[in-house]
Amino acid sequence: MGDSSFAITNVDMGHTPGAKGAVVAFETADLDVFVTTLKEKSVTFVVEIFSTPVCRMAVIQDPDGNHIAIHTRNEN
């Protein structure tokens, strides 16, 4: 995965996991560009971009109904 991160968590961000129960997160260097690319490919967004104290993120849904968080960490 190069210099990317992969996270598994039980953090509840106010959404229910997908049909298979998986909730994973992937970090991207530029969230805005990545979101634009995904929207151009008609990816389903469960949650649009929002900010947290640690990062900006969005949640997408895969074809099996699983939720996948994509995020970019805030600069320190």
mmCIF file of the N, C-alpha and C atoms, coordinates in Angstrom:
data_MODEL
# 
_entry.id   MODEL 
# 
loop_
_atom_site.group_PDB 
_atom_site.id 
_atom_site.type_symbol 
_atom_site.label_atom_id 
_atom_site.label_alt_id 
_atom_site.label_comp_id 
_atom_site.label_asym_id 
_atom_site.label_entity_id 
_atom_site.label_seq_id 
_atom_site.pdbx_PDB_ins_code 
_atom_site.Cartn_x 
_atom_site.Cartn_y 
_atom_site.Cartn_z 
_atom_site.occupancy 
_atom_site.B_iso_or_equiv 
_atom_site.pdbx_formal_charge 
_atom_site.auth_seq_id 
_atom_site.auth_comp_id 
_atom_site.auth_asym_id 
_atom_site.auth_atom_id 
_atom_site.pdbx_PDB_model_num 
ATOM 1   N N  . MET A 1 1  ? 0.810   -1.192 0.000   1.00 0.00 ? 1  MET A N  1 
ATOM 2   C CA . MET A 1 1  ? 0.000   0.000  0.000   1.00 0.00 ? 1  MET A CA 1 
ATOM 3   C C  . MET A 1 1  ? 0.852   1.254  0.000   1.00 0.00 ? 1  MET A C  1 
ATOM 4   N N  . GLY A 1 2  ? 2.140   1.097  -0.181  1.00 0.00 ? 2  GLY A N  1 
ATOM 5   C CA . GLY A 1 2  ? 3.004   2.268  -0.263  1.00 0.00 ? 2  GLY A CA 1 
ATOM 6   C C  . GLY A 1 2  ? 2.998   3.066  1.014   1.00 0.00 ? 2  GLY A C  1 
ATOM 7   N N  . ASP A 1 3  ? 2.837   4.388  0.904   1.00 0.00 ? 3  ASP A N  1 
ATOM 8   C CA . ASP A 1 3  ? 2.850   5.242  2.088   1.00 0.00 ? 3  ASP A CA 1 
ATOM 9   C C  . ASP A 1 3  ? 1.434   5.547  2.577   1.00 0.00 ? 3  ASP A C  1 
ATOM 10  N N  . SER A 1 4  ? 0.482   4.663  2.258   1.00 0.00 ? 4  SER A N  1 
ATOM 11  C CA . SER A 1 4  ? -0.901  4.806  2.700   1.00 0.00 ? 4  SER A CA 1 
ATOM 12  C C  . SER A 1 4  ? -1.092  4.102  4.031   1.00 0.00 ? 4  SER A C  1 
ATOM 13  N N  . SER A 1 5  ? -2.233  4.351  4.664   1.00 0.00 ? 5  SER A N  1 
ATOM 14  C CA . SER A 1 5  ? -2.530  3.648  5.899   1.00 0.00 ? 5  SER A CA 1 
ATOM 15  C C  . SER A 1 5  ? -3.816  2.858  5.757   1.00 0.00 ? 5  SER A C  1 
ATOM 16  N N  . PHE A 1 6  ? -3.938  1.779  6.510   1.00 0.00 ? 6  PHE A N  1 
ATOM 17  C CA . PHE A 1 6  ? -5.124  0.934  6.548   1.00 0.00 ? 6  PHE A CA 1 
ATOM 18  C C  . PHE A 1 6  ? -5.523  0.820  8.011   1.00 0.00 ? 6  PHE A C  1 
ATOM 19  N N  . ALA A 1 7  ? -6.778  1.136  8.330   1.00 0.00 ? 7  ALA A N  1 
ATOM 20  C CA . ALA A 1 7  ? -7.218  1.125  9.725   1.00 0.00 ? 7  ALA A CA 1 
ATOM 21  C C  . ALA A 1 7  ? -8.455  0.265  9.892   1.00 0.00 ? 7  ALA A C  1 
ATOM 22  N N  . ILE A 1 8  ? -8.488  -0.496 10.988  1.00 0.00 ? 8  ILE A N  1 
ATOM 23  C CA . ILE A 1 8  ? -9.680  -1.239 11.378  1.00 0.00 ? 8  ILE A CA 1 
ATOM 24  C C  . ILE A 1 8  ? -10.079 -0.699 12.738  1.00 0.00 ? 8  ILE A C  1 
ATOM 25  N N  . THR A 1 9  ? -11.345 -0.317 12.887  1.00 0.00 ? 9  THR A N  1 
ATOM 26  C CA . THR A 1 9  ? -11.751 0.332  14.119  1.00 0.00 ? 9  THR A CA 1 
ATOM 27  C C  . THR A 1 9  ? -13.173 -0.037 14.503  1.00 0.00 ? 9  THR A C  1 
ATOM 28  N N  . ASN A 1 10 ? -13.502 0.193  15.762  1.00 0.00 ? 10 ASN A N  1 
ATOM 29  C CA . ASN A 1 10 ? -14.877 0.023  16.216  1.00 0.00 ? 10 ASN A CA 1 
ATOM 30  C C  . ASN A 1 10 ? -15.474 1.373  16.596  1.00 0.00 ? 10 ASN A C  1 
ATOM 31  N N  . VAL A 1 11 ? -14.852 2.448  16.122  1.00 0.00 ? 11 VAL A N  1 
ATOM 32  C CA . VAL A 1 11 ? -15.322 3.798  16.405  1.00 0.00 ? 11 VAL A CA 1 
ATOM 33  C C  . VAL A 1 11 ? -16.679 4.006  15.752  1.00 0.00 ? 11 VAL A C  1 
ATOM 34  N N  . ASP A 1 12 ? -17.639 4.469  16.516  1.00 0.00 ? 12 ASP A N  1 
ATOM 35  C CA . ASP A 1 12 ? -18.969 4.735  15.990  1.00 0.00 ? 12 ASP A CA 1 
ATOM 36  C C  . ASP A 1 12 ? -19.037 6.178  15.550  1.00 0.00 ? 12 ASP A C  1 
ATOM 37  N N  . MET A 1 13 ? -19.200 6.413  14.248  1.00 0.00 ? 13 MET A N  1 
ATOM 38  C CA . MET A 1 13 ? -19.291 7.770  13.726  1.00 0.00 ? 13 MET A CA 1 
ATOM 39  C C  . MET A 1 13 ? -20.720 8.090  13.333  1.00 0.00 ? 13 MET A C  1 
ATOM 40  N N  . GLY A 1 14 ? -21.683 7.407  13.967  1.00 0.00 ? 14 GLY A N  1 
ATOM 41  C CA . GLY A 1 14 ? -23.075 7.711  13.704  1.00 0.00 ? 14 GLY A CA 1 
ATOM 42  C C  . GLY A 1 14 ? -23.655 7.014  12.494  1.00 0.00 ? 14 GLY A C  1 
ATOM 43  N N  . HIS A 1 15 ? -22.979 6.000  11.989  1.00 0.00 ? 15 HIS A N  1 
ATOM 44  C CA . HIS A 1 15 ? -23.552 5.253  10.879  1.00 0.00 ? 15 HIS A CA 1 
ATOM 45  C C  . HIS A 1 15 ? -23.488 3.762  11.166  1.00 0.00 ? 15 HIS A C  1 
ATOM 46  N N  . THR A 1 16 ? -24.363 3.019  10.537  1.00 0.00 ? 16 THR A N  1 
ATOM 47  C CA . THR A 1 16 ? -24.440 1.577  10.713  1.00 0.00 ? 16 THR A CA 1 
ATOM 48  C C  . THR A 1 16 ? -23.546 0.898  9.683   1.00 0.00 ? 16 THR A C  1 
ATOM 49  N N  . PRO A 1 17 ? -22.792 -0.122 10.080  1.00 0.00 ? 17 PRO A N  1 
ATOM 50  C CA . PRO A 1 17 ? -21.955 -0.834 9.108   1.00 0.00 ? 17 PRO A CA 1 
ATOM 51  C C  . PRO A 1 17 ? -22.791 -1.425 7.984   1.00 0.00 ? 17 PRO A C  1 
ATOM 52  N N  . GLY A 1 18 ? -22.134 -1.712 6.872   1.00 0.00 ? 18 GLY A N  1 
ATOM 53  C CA . GLY A 1 18 ? -22.804 -2.283 5.718   1.00 0.00 ? 18 GLY A CA 1 
ATOM 54  C C  . GLY A 1 18 ? -23.303 -3.693 5.974   1.00 0.00 ? 18 GLY A C  1 
ATOM 55  N N  . ALA A 1 19 ? -23.875 -4.287 4.959   1.00 0.00 ? 19 ALA A N  1 
ATOM 56  C CA . ALA A 1 19 ? -24.502 -5.594 5.057   1.00 0.00 ? 19 ALA A CA 1 
ATOM 57  C C  . ALA A 1 19 ? -23.553 -6.669 5.574   1.00 0.00 ? 19 ALA A C  1 
ATOM 58  N N  . LYS A 1 20 ? -22.301 -6.570 5.239   1.00 0.00 ? 20 LYS A N  1 
ATOM 59  C CA . LYS A 1 20 ? -21.314 -7.561 5.671   1.00 0.00 ? 20 LYS A CA 1 
ATOM 60  C C  . LYS A 1 20 ? -20.667 -7.191 7.000   1.00 0.00 ? 20 LYS A C  1 
ATOM 61  N N  . GLY A 1 21 ? -20.968 -6.020 7.528   1.00 0.00 ? 21 GLY A N  1 
ATOM 62  C CA . GLY A 1 21 ? -20.447 -5.618 8.825   1.00 0.00 ? 21 GLY A CA 1 
ATOM 63  C C  . GLY A 1 21 ? -19.095 -4.936 8.792   1.00 0.00 ? 21 GLY A C  1 
ATOM 64  N N  . ALA A 1 22 ? -18.472 -4.842 7.641   1.00 0.00 ? 22 ALA A N  1 
ATOM 65  C CA . ALA A 1 22 ? -17.131 -4.270 7.567   1.00 0.00 ? 22 ALA A CA 1 
ATOM 66  C C  . ALA A 1 22 ? -17.169 -2.749 7.576   1.00 0.00 ? 22 ALA A C  1 
ATOM 67  N N  . VAL A 1 23 ? -16.240 -2.152 8.310   1.00 0.00 ? 23 VAL A N  1 
ATOM 68  C CA . VAL A 1 23 ? -16.006 -0.711 8.244   1.00 0.00 ? 23 VAL A CA 1 
ATOM 69  C C  . VAL A 1 23 ? -14.496 -0.538 8.211   1.00 0.00 ? 23 VAL A C  1 
ATOM 70  N N  . VAL A 1 24 ? -13.975 -0.071 7.090   1.00 0.00 ? 24 VAL A N  1 
ATOM 71  C CA . VAL A 1 24 ? -12.538 0.141  6.940   1.00 0.00 ? 24 VAL A CA 1 
ATOM 72  C C  . VAL A 1 24 ? -12.295 1.584  6.520   1.00 0.00 ? 24 VAL A C  1 
ATOM 73  N N  . ALA A 1 25 ? -11.059 2.030  6.707   1.00 0.00 ? 25 ALA A N  1 
ATOM 74  C CA . ALA A 1 25 ? -10.700 3.395  6.322   1.00 0.00 ? 25 ALA A CA 1 
ATOM 75  C C  . ALA A 1 25 ? -9.397  3.378  5.544   1.00 0.00 ? 25 ALA A C  1 
ATOM 76  N N  . PHE A 1 26 ? -9.352  4.184  4.498   1.00 0.00 ? 26 PHE A N  1 
ATOM 77  C CA . PHE A 1 26 ? -8.144  4.342  3.708   1.00 0.00 ? 26 PHE A CA 1 
ATOM 78  C C  . PHE A 1 26 ? -7.788  5.815  3.653   1.00 0.00 ? 26 PHE A C  1 
ATOM 79  N N  . GLU A 1 27 ? -6.492  6.092  3.823   1.00 0.00 ? 27 GLU A N  1 
ATOM 80  C CA . GLU A 1 27 ? -6.007  7.465  3.759   1.00 0.00 ? 27 GLU A CA 1 
ATOM 81  C C  . GLU A 1 27 ? -5.604  7.792  2.333   1.00 0.00 ? 27 GLU A C  1 
ATOM 82  N N  . THR A 1 28 ? -5.928  9.003  1.894   1.00 0.00 ? 28 THR A N  1 
ATOM 83  C CA . THR A 1 28 ? -5.538  9.473  0.574   1.00 0.00 ? 28 THR A CA 1 
ATOM 84  C C  . THR A 1 28 ? -4.814  10.814 0.728   1.00 0.00 ? 28 THR A C  1 
ATOM 85  N N  . ALA A 1 29 ? -3.903  11.093 -0.166  1.00 0.00 ? 29 ALA A N  1 
ATOM 86  C CA . ALA A 1 29 ? -3.127  12.332 -0.076  1.00 0.00 ? 29 ALA A CA 1 
ATOM 87  C C  . ALA A 1 29 ? -3.997  13.567 -0.294  1.00 0.00 ? 29 ALA A C  1 
ATOM 88  N N  . ASP A 1 30 ? -4.995  13.469 -1.172  1.00 0.00 ? 30 ASP A N  1 
ATOM 89  C CA . ASP A 1 30 ? -5.852  14.611 -1.474  1.00 0.00 ? 30 ASP A CA 1 
ATOM 90  C C  . ASP A 1 30 ? -7.296  14.140 -1.538  1.00 0.00 ? 30 ASP A C  1 
ATOM 91  N N  . LEU A 1 31 ? -8.017  14.309 -0.458  1.00 0.00 ? 31 LEU A N  1 
ATOM 92  C CA . LEU A 1 31 ? -9.390  13.823 -0.358  1.00 0.00 ? 31 LEU A CA 1 
ATOM 93  C C  . LEU A 1 31 ? -10.289 14.427 -1.427  1.00 0.00 ? 31 LEU A C  1 
ATOM 94  N N  . ASP A 1 32 ? -10.172 15.720 -1.670  1.00 0.00 ? 32 ASP A N  1 
ATOM 95  C CA . ASP A 1 32 ? -11.047 16.380 -2.640  1.00 0.00 ? 32 ASP A CA 1 
ATOM 96  C C  . ASP A 1 32 ? -10.887 15.800 -4.042  1.00 0.00 ? 32 ASP A C  1 
ATOM 97  N N  . VAL A 1 33 ? -9.664  15.587 -4.466  1.00 0.00 ? 33 VAL A N  1 
ATOM 98  C CA . VAL A 1 33 ? -9.408  15.008 -5.795  1.00 0.00 ? 33 VAL A CA 1 
ATOM 99  C C  . VAL A 1 33 ? -9.931  13.577 -5.853  1.00 0.00 ? 33 VAL A C  1 
ATOM 100 N N  . PHE A 1 34 ? -9.686  12.810 -4.791  1.00 0.00 ? 34 PHE A N  1 
ATOM 101 C CA . PHE A 1 34 ? -10.130 11.417 -4.768  1.00 0.00 ? 34 PHE A CA 1 
ATOM 102 C C  . PHE A 1 34 ? -11.659 11.326 -4.801  1.00 0.00 ? 34 PHE A C  1 
ATOM 103 N N  . VAL A 1 35 ? -12.342 12.182 -4.038  1.00 0.00 ? 35 VAL A N  1 
ATOM 104 C CA . VAL A 1 35 ? -13.809 12.201 -4.030  1.00 0.00 ? 35 VAL A CA 1 
ATOM 105 C C  . VAL A 1 35 ? -14.338 12.545 -5.424  1.00 0.00 ? 35 VAL A C  1 
ATOM 106 N N  . THR A 1 36 ? -13.742 13.523 -6.071  1.00 0.00 ? 36 THR A N  1 
ATOM 107 C CA . THR A 1 36 ? -14.168 13.890 -7.423  1.00 0.00 ? 36 THR A CA 1 
ATOM 108 C C  . THR A 1 36 ? -14.032 12.700 -8.372  1.00 0.00 ? 36 THR A C  1 
ATOM 109 N N  . THR A 1 37 ? -12.918 11.992 -8.279  1.00 0.00 ? 37 THR A N  1 
ATOM 110 C CA . THR A 1 37 ? -12.688 10.817 -9.127  1.00 0.00 ? 37 THR A CA 1 
ATOM 111 C C  . THR A 1 37 ? -13.736 9.744  -8.864  1.00 0.00 ? 37 THR A C  1 
ATOM 112 N N  . LEU A 1 38 ? -14.042 9.491  -7.586  1.00 0.00 ? 38 LEU A N  1 
ATOM 113 C CA . LEU A 1 38 ? -15.038 8.476  -7.250  1.00 0.00 ? 38 LEU A CA 1 
ATOM 114 C C  . LEU A 1 38 ? -16.431 8.873  -7.743  1.00 0.00 ? 38 LEU A C  1 
ATOM 115 N N  . LYS A 1 39 ? -16.775 10.151 -7.616  1.00 0.00 ? 39 LYS A N  1 
ATOM 116 C CA . LYS A 1 39 ? -18.087 10.608 -8.089  1.00 0.00 ? 39 LYS A CA 1 
ATOM 117 C C  . LYS A 1 39 ? -18.200 10.480 -9.603  1.00 0.00 ? 39 LYS A C  1 
ATOM 118 N N  . GLU A 1 40 ? -17.101 10.724 -10.321 1.00 0.00 ? 40 GLU A N  1 
ATOM 119 C CA . GLU A 1 40 ? -17.098 10.553 -11.772 1.00 0.00 ? 40 GLU A CA 1 
ATOM 120 C C  . GLU A 1 40 ? -17.348 9.100  -12.161 1.00 0.00 ? 40 GLU A C  1 
ATOM 121 N N  . LYS A 1 41 ? -17.020 8.177  -11.236 1.00 0.00 ? 41 LYS A N  1 
ATOM 122 C CA . LYS A 1 41 ? -17.224 6.738  -11.480 1.00 0.00 ? 41 LYS A CA 1 
ATOM 123 C C  . LYS A 1 41 ? -18.525 6.243  -10.854 1.00 0.00 ? 41 LYS A C  1 
ATOM 124 N N  . SER A 1 42 ? -19.375 7.179  -10.415 1.00 0.00 ? 42 SER A N  1 
ATOM 125 C CA . SER A 1 42 ? -20.699 6.868  -9.845  1.00 0.00 ? 42 SER A CA 1 
ATOM 126 C C  . SER A 1 42 ? -20.645 6.016  -8.579  1.00 0.00 ? 42 SER A C  1 
ATOM 127 N N  . VAL A 1 43 ? -19.597 6.202  -7.783  1.00 0.00 ? 43 VAL A N  1 
ATOM 128 C CA . VAL A 1 43 ? -19.513 5.519  -6.489  1.00 0.00 ? 43 VAL A CA 1 
ATOM 129 C C  . VAL A 1 43 ? -20.582 6.097  -5.569  1.00 0.00 ? 43 VAL A C  1 
ATOM 130 N N  . THR A 1 44 ? -21.218 5.237  -4.771  1.00 0.00 ? 44 THR A N  1 
ATOM 131 C CA . THR A 1 44 ? -22.257 5.659  -3.839  1.00 0.00 ? 44 THR A CA 1 
ATOM 132 C C  . THR A 1 44 ? -21.622 6.243  -2.579  1.00 0.00 ? 44 THR A C  1 
ATOM 133 N N  . PHE A 1 45 ? -22.034 7.470  -2.217  1.00 0.00 ? 45 PHE A N  1 
ATOM 134 C CA . PHE A 1 45 ? -21.553 8.109  -0.999  1.00 0.00 ? 45 PHE A CA 1 
ATOM 135 C C  . PHE A 1 45 ? -22.602 7.968  0.094   1.00 0.00 ? 45 PHE A C  1 
ATOM 136 N N  . VAL A 1 46 ? -22.197 7.404  1.229   1.00 0.00 ? 46 VAL A N  1 
ATOM 137 C CA . VAL A 1 46 ? -23.066 7.258  2.390   1.00 0.00 ? 46 VAL A CA 1 
ATOM 138 C C  . VAL A 1 46 ? -23.033 8.556  3.189   1.00 0.00 ? 46 VAL A C  1 
ATOM 139 N N  . VAL A 1 47 ? -21.836 9.145  3.294   1.00 0.00 ? 47 VAL A N  1 
ATOM 140 C CA . VAL A 1 47 ? -21.634 10.415 4.000   1.00 0.00 ? 47 VAL A CA 1 
ATOM 141 C C  . VAL A 1 47 ? -20.692 11.263 3.158   1.00 0.00 ? 47 VAL A C  1 
ATOM 142 N N  . GLU A 1 48 ? -21.103 12.483 2.854   1.00 0.00 ? 48 GLU A N  1 
ATOM 143 C CA . GLU A 1 48 ? -20.243 13.412 2.119   1.00 0.00 ? 48 GLU A CA 1 
ATOM 144 C C  . GLU A 1 48 ? -19.092 13.867 3.024   1.00 0.00 ? 48 GLU A C  1 
ATOM 145 N N  . ILE A 1 49 ? -18.144 14.593 2.468   1.00 0.00 ? 49 ILE A N  1 
ATOM 146 C CA . ILE A 1 49 ? -16.969 15.052 3.219   1.00 0.00 ? 49 ILE A CA 1 
ATOM 147 C C  . ILE A 1 49 ? -17.391 15.831 4.463   1.00 0.00 ? 49 ILE A C  1 
ATOM 148 N N  . PHE A 1 50 ? -16.752 15.480 5.588   1.00 0.00 ? 50 PHE A N  1 
ATOM 149 C CA . PHE A 1 50 ? -16.941 16.218 6.835   1.00 0.00 ? 50 PHE A CA 1 
ATOM 150 C C  . PHE A 1 50 ? -15.612 16.255 7.576   1.00 0.00 ? 50 PHE A C  1 
ATOM 151 N N  . SER A 1 51 ? -15.498 17.133 8.545   1.00 0.00 ? 51 SER A N  1 
ATOM 152 C CA . SER A 1 51 ? -14.247 17.306 9.290   1.00 0.00 ? 51 SER A CA 1 
ATOM 153 C C  . SER A 1 51 ? -14.361 16.737 10.695  1.00 0.00 ? 51 SER A C  1 
ATOM 154 N N  . THR A 1 52 ? -13.249 16.184 11.173  1.00 0.00 ? 52 THR A N  1 
ATOM 155 C CA . THR A 1 52 ? -13.119 15.739 12.552  1.00 0.00 ? 52 THR A CA 1 
ATOM 156 C C  . THR A 1 52 ? -11.889 16.441 13.124  1.00 0.00 ? 52 THR A C  1 
ATOM 157 N N  . PRO A 1 53 ? -11.627 16.320 14.408  1.00 0.00 ? 53 PRO A N  1 
ATOM 158 C CA . PRO A 1 53 ? -10.411 16.930 14.957  1.00 0.00 ? 53 PRO A CA 1 
ATOM 159 C C  . PRO A 1 53 ? -9.125  16.356 14.355  1.00 0.00 ? 53 PRO A C  1 
ATOM 160 N N  . VAL A 1 54 ? -9.194  15.159 13.788  1.00 0.00 ? 54 VAL A N  1 
ATOM 161 C CA . VAL A 1 54 ? -8.001  14.482 13.277  1.00 0.00 ? 54 VAL A CA 1 
ATOM 162 C C  . VAL A 1 54 ? -7.877  14.538 11.759  1.00 0.00 ? 54 VAL A C  1 
ATOM 163 N N  . CYS A 1 55 ? -9.019  14.530 11.064  1.00 0.00 ? 55 CYS A N  1 
ATOM 164 C CA . CYS A 1 55 ? -8.960  14.441 9.605   1.00 0.00 ? 55 CYS A CA 1 
ATOM 165 C C  . CYS A 1 55 ? -10.243 14.965 8.963   1.00 0.00 ? 55 CYS A C  1 
ATOM 166 N N  . ARG A 1 56 ? -10.214 15.026 7.625   1.00 0.00 ? 56 ARG A N  1 
ATOM 167 C CA . ARG A 1 56 ? -11.420 15.227 6.816   1.00 0.00 ? 56 ARG A CA 1 
ATOM 168 C C  . ARG A 1 56 ? -11.712 13.887 6.191   1.00 0.00 ? 56 ARG A C  1 
ATOM 169 N N  . MET A 1 57 ? -12.991 13.523 6.129   1.00 0.00 ? 57 MET A N  1 
ATOM 170 C CA . MET A 1 57 ? -13.308 12.201 5.607   1.00 0.00 ? 57 MET A CA 1 
ATOM 171 C C  . MET A 1 57 ? -14.672 12.156 4.947   1.00 0.00 ? 57 MET A C  1 
ATOM 172 N N  . ALA A 1 58 ? -14.908 11.075 4.215   1.00 0.00 ? 58 ALA A N  1 
ATOM 173 C CA . ALA A 1 58 ? -16.199 10.766 3.612   1.00 0.00 ? 58 ALA A CA 1 
ATOM 174 C C  . ALA A 1 58 ? -16.369 9.255  3.726   1.00 0.00 ? 58 ALA A C  1 
ATOM 175 N N  . VAL A 1 59 ? -17.594 8.782  3.548   1.00 0.00 ? 59 VAL A N  1 
ATOM 176 C CA . VAL A 1 59 ? -17.853 7.344  3.617   1.00 0.00 ? 59 VAL A CA 1 
ATOM 177 C C  . VAL A 1 59 ? -18.558 6.929  2.335   1.00 0.00 ? 59 VAL A C  1 
ATOM 178 N N  . ILE A 1 60 ? -17.998 5.903  1.686   1.00 0.00 ? 60 ILE A N  1 
ATOM 179 C CA . ILE A 1 60 ? -18.578 5.369  0.464   1.00 0.00 ? 60 ILE A CA 1 
ATOM 180 C C  . ILE A 1 60 ? -19.106 3.962  0.739   1.00 0.00 ? 60 ILE A C  1 
ATOM 181 N N  . GLN A 1 61 ? -19.849 3.428  -0.234  1.00 0.00 ? 61 GLN A N  1 
ATOM 182 C CA . GLN A 1 61 ? -20.393 2.079  -0.094  1.00 0.00 ? 61 GLN A CA 1 
ATOM 183 C C  . GLN A 1 61 ? -19.931 1.239  -1.266  1.00 0.00 ? 61 GLN A C  1 
ATOM 184 N N  . ASP A 1 62 ? -19.438 0.025  -0.957  1.00 0.00 ? 62 ASP A N  1 
ATOM 185 C CA . ASP A 1 62 ? -19.030 -0.869 -2.038  1.00 0.00 ? 62 ASP A CA 1 
ATOM 186 C C  . ASP A 1 62 ? -20.252 -1.632 -2.563  1.00 0.00 ? 62 ASP A C  1 
ATOM 187 N N  . PRO A 1 63 ? -20.090 -2.401 -3.632  1.00 0.00 ? 63 PRO A N  1 
ATOM 188 C CA . PRO A 1 63 ? -21.232 -3.108 -4.217  1.00 0.00 ? 63 PRO A CA 1 
ATOM 189 C C  . PRO A 1 63 ? -21.910 -4.105 -3.266  1.00 0.00 ? 63 PRO A C  1 
ATOM 190 N N  . ASP A 1 64 ? -21.203 -4.558 -2.219  1.00 0.00 ? 64 ASP A N  1 
ATOM 191 C CA . ASP A 1 64 ? -21.777 -5.501 -1.254  1.00 0.00 ? 64 ASP A CA 1 
ATOM 192 C C  . ASP A 1 64 ? -22.455 -4.799 -0.083  1.00 0.00 ? 64 ASP A C  1 
ATOM 193 N N  . GLY A 1 65 ? -22.461 -3.474 -0.084  1.00 0.00 ? 65 GLY A N  1 
ATOM 194 C CA . GLY A 1 65 ? -23.099 -2.729 0.995   1.00 0.00 ? 65 GLY A CA 1 
ATOM 195 C C  . GLY A 1 65 ? -22.186 -2.375 2.149   1.00 0.00 ? 65 GLY A C  1 
ATOM 196 N N  . ASN A 1 66 ? -20.899 -2.702 2.046   1.00 0.00 ? 66 ASN A N  1 
ATOM 197 C CA . ASN A 1 66 ? -19.941 -2.347 3.102   1.00 0.00 ? 66 ASN A CA 1 
ATOM 198 C C  . ASN A 1 66 ? -19.587 -0.871 3.020   1.00 0.00 ? 66 ASN A C  1 
ATOM 199 N N  . HIS A 1 67 ? -19.349 -0.271 4.156   1.00 0.00 ? 67 HIS A N  1 
ATOM 200 C CA . HIS A 1 67 ? -18.965 1.137  4.207   1.00 0.00 ? 67 HIS A CA 1 
ATOM 201 C C  . HIS A 1 67 ? -17.449 1.249  4.289   1.00 0.00 ? 67 HIS A C  1 
ATOM 202 N N  . ILE A 1 68 ? -16.904 2.179  3.505   1.00 0.00 ? 68 ILE A N  1 
ATOM 203 C CA . ILE A 1 68 ? -15.458 2.412  3.459   1.00 0.00 ? 68 ILE A CA 1 
ATOM 204 C C  . ILE A 1 68 ? -15.225 3.890  3.671   1.00 0.00 ? 68 ILE A C  1 
ATOM 205 N N  . ALA A 1 69 ? -14.485 4.218  4.722   1.00 0.00 ? 69 ALA A N  1 
ATOM 206 C CA . ALA A 1 69 ? -14.142 5.616  4.990   1.00 0.00 ? 69 ALA A CA 1 
ATOM 207 C C  . ALA A 1 69 ? -12.882 5.958  4.210   1.00 0.00 ? 69 ALA A C  1 
ATOM 208 N N  . ILE A 1 70 ? -12.879 7.122  3.602   1.00 0.00 ? 70 ILE A N  1 
ATOM 209 C CA . ILE A 1 70 ? -11.684 7.645  2.947   1.00 0.00 ? 70 ILE A CA 1 
ATOM 210 C C  . ILE A 1 70 ? -11.368 8.965  3.643   1.00 0.00 ? 70 ILE A C  1 
ATOM 211 N N  . HIS A 1 71 ? -10.096 9.203  3.919   1.00 0.00 ? 71 HIS A N  1 
ATOM 212 C CA . HIS A 1 71 ? -9.766  10.388 4.710   1.00 0.00 ? 71 HIS A CA 1 
ATOM 213 C C  . HIS A 1 71 ? -8.399  10.945 4.381   1.00 0.00 ? 71 HIS A C  1 
ATOM 214 N N  . THR A 1 72 ? -8.212  12.181 4.771   1.00 0.00 ? 72 THR A N  1 
ATOM 215 C CA . THR A 1 72 ? -6.913  12.855 4.729   1.00 0.00 ? 72 THR A CA 1 
ATOM 216 C C  . THR A 1 72 ? -6.695  13.467 6.097   1.00 0.00 ? 72 THR A C  1 
ATOM 217 N N  . ARG A 1 73 ? -5.579  13.107 6.730   1.00 0.00 ? 73 ARG A N  1 
ATOM 218 C CA . ARG A 1 73 ? -5.282  13.623 8.065   1.00 0.00 ? 73 ARG A CA 1 
ATOM 219 C C  . ARG A 1 73 ? -5.041  15.134 8.014   1.00 0.00 ? 73 ARG A C  1 
ATOM 220 N N  . ASN A 1 74 ? -5.465  15.815 9.069   1.00 0.00 ? 74 ASN A N  1 
ATOM 221 C CA . ASN A 1 74 ? -5.213  17.245 9.182   1.00 0.00 ? 74 ASN A CA 1 
ATOM 222 C C  . ASN A 1 74 ? -3.716  17.484 9.345   1.00 0.00 ? 74 ASN A C  1 
ATOM 223 N N  . GLU A 1 75 ? -3.260  18.591 8.802   1.00 0.00 ? 75 GLU A N  1 
ATOM 224 C CA . GLU A 1 75 ? -1.857  18.960 9.003   1.00 0.00 ? 75 GLU A CA 1 
ATOM 225 C C  . GLU A 1 75 ? -1.689  19.483 10.426  1.00 0.00 ? 75 GLU A C  1 
ATOM 226 N N  . ASN A 1 76 ? -0.561  19.166 10.997  1.00 0.00 ? 76 ASN A N  1 
ATOM 227 C CA . ASN A 1 76 ? -0.291  19.632 12.378  1.00 0.00 ? 76 ASN A CA 1 
ATOM 228 C C  . ASN A 1 76 ? 0.177   21.049 12.402  1.00 0.00 ? 76 ASN A C  1 
# 
